[in-house]
Amino acid sequence: MAAYKHTNSKGVTYFLNTKMVTLRGGKEQRIYYFSKDERPEGCDLPEGFLVGENPRNGFLTVKNGNKKK
């Protein structure tokens, strides 16, 4: 499966990855992160999530678009 890829405003292409992490309280949580290379942890952008970009440095983040402010 090919990972979701996004090109930021600086022209750099990043690939979306995911993994499960264990928090200090023992709760497991899925995290999403971008890398410049394709990895086995690559995934599609989950439904309802949006990609945000820091305008100063082009750093990409994944945000839940379903959450209310």
N, C-alpha and C positions, 0 to 999 in steps of 0.2 A: 504494500500500500504506500502510495506517495504521500509525503507529509504536506500540510498546508504551507504555502510559501507566500511571503509578503515582501515587497520592495519598498523601503522607506524613502523619504524625501531626498536623501543623500545618494540614492541609487544603489544601496547595498541590499542584497536579497538575504532574508532570514527564513529559517524553517522552524515550524512549531513542533515542540516536543512535550511529552507529559510523563509524569511518574507519580507514584504514591509515596508519601512521606509520613512518618509517625511524629506527631507533635509531642511536646513535653508531657502533656496529660495522658498520653497513650492513644489519643484519637488519631485515626488515619485520615489523610486528606490528599486529594489529587491536586497537583500543581501543574501549571503550564509555563513553559519558558521557550525563548527563541534562541537558536544557534545559527552560526554562519554556514555550518555543514549539515548534511543530511545524516540522521542517526537512526538506529533501530527503534528508538523511542518515539519516532515521528508520528504525528496524528493529524486528523482533520480539525478544523475550527469547530468547536461544539456549537450546536444550535442555540441561538439566543445570546451568544457571546460576541463581543466586538473587539477589534484591534485598535489600540490607542497608540499615539506616538508623541514623545516629548519633542516639542519644536526646537529646543536648543541643541540637543545632541542626537536626535533620531532614534532614541531607545524605544523599542516596542514593548507594549504590555497587552495582556488579554484581560478584558473587563466583562463582567456579567451585565449584559444589556437589559436583563429582565428585572433587576433590582430597582426599587423606587427610591428616590432621593428624599 
